[in-house]
Structure formats: structure tokens, C-alpha cells
């Protein structure tokens, strides 16, 4: 019973991933959206990697038996070969997804190495156990 009350917090990363994957695949033809930092085989471009890098408990009650809210932080890394404008376009869709879900977006970093461009940013927000993310 108690684990059912707190399971939503542990499953939140997968919930967000599923929504982000569906959203991005509808916006960017051929994009690979993944939670896995490593994969076998050849690299696929463009790729969007999303990882939850933290989730602080929020809104704790005196009883502290359930997780009422969390503040997860996600790191998103987009990689692509080609023009800078293409990766910026992909990043704009990803940022739009997080903004539509009421996340704060921060720390954008752009790099290039061997003609592979990368944009990384973080997104965070407080979400309560009775809230639902929008199905976009």
C-alpha cells in the first residue's frame, strides 16, 4: 500500500520520457529519443538523450509517509551532424516541450567536435503527486 503511494515519484522519469519521445517523434523526422547513454551499433543522428539527474522531495508533511511532491531535474543532450540551424531547430522543439510542461530551462551549452554538434540543457520543476503532465 505505502509503495503504491510513492511509486509515482520513482516512475516519473519514465513517464516524462514517454511523453517527450512521442512529442519529438511527431516534430522531428527520424529522431532517436533515448534514455540510454550507450548503445551498440552505429550512431544515429539526430539523437536526443534525456536523463533524470536528480529529484528532491518537496512538500514534506510531518508524518513523512508519502512523497507529496518532487523537484526532478532532467538533462537533455541533442546530437546531430550537419548545419547549426538544424540542431537549433531540434533544440527549440525540445525546449518547447519542457516549457509546455511548466519546467524551468537552464544551462544551455553548445559544442562541436568532428562535425558532430551537441546542445545540452537542463529542465526542472516541482510536480505534485496529484498533478499530471499534459499529453501533447
C-alpha positions, -999 to 999 in steps of 0.1 A, spaced: 0 0 0 27 25 10 48 17 -20 18 24 -43 16 59 -28 52 67 -36 57 47 -68 47 77 -90 79 96 -79 101 66 -89 83 62 -122 83 99 -131 114 97 -153 98 70 -175 65 90 -176 83 121 -188 104 101 -213 74 86 -229 57 119 -234 89 136 -247 95 107 -271 61 109 -286 62 147 -289 97 148 -305 90 119 -330 59 139 -341 81 170 -347 114 158 -360 115 131 -387 139 102 -379 150 114 -344 161 88 -319 149 96 -284 166 76 -257 173 72 -220 204 51 -227 237 68 -227 253 40 -246 240 18 -274 255 -8 -297 259 -2 -334 264 29 -354 255 64 -342 221 77 -353 216 114 -360 197 132 -347 196 118 -312 180 132 -281 192 117 -248 172 125 -217 183 116 -182 169 125 -148 199 137 -128 181 144 -96 148 145 -78 145 162 -45 115 155 -23 93 186 -18 62 195 3 71 170 31 45 167 58 52 159 95 41 123 90 65 120 61 49 87 50 43 96 14 61 116 -13 38 146 -19 59 163 -45 93 161 -62 116 185 -79 132 165 -107 160 178 -129 165 164 -164 195 168 -186 188 168 -223 216 163 -248 208 166 -285 234 155 -311 234 159 -349 256 161 -379 251 190 -403 241 226 -401 239 245 -369 204 257 -378 191 221 -379 203 213 -343 189 246 -331 156 238 -346 155 204 -328 165 221 -295 137 246 -299 112 217 -301 127 201 -270 127 233 -250 91 240 -261 81 205 -248 95 213 -214 80 248 -213 46 235 -222 50 212 -192 59 242 -169 96 233 -165 123 259 -160 150 255 -186 186 264 -178 223 259 -186 223 256 -224 257 245 -238 266 241 -274 297 222 -287 310 208 -319 336 180 -324 344 162 -356 314 178 -373 290 164 -346 271 192 -330 257 189 -294 233 210 -274 228 202 -238 203 219 -213 186 212 -180 150 214 -171 134 213 -136 102 219 -118 82 209 -87 54 184 -95 29 171 -70 16 136 -66 -19 146 -79 -6 166 -110 -5 152 -145 18 162 -173 0 174 -204 -5 148 -232 8 170 -261 
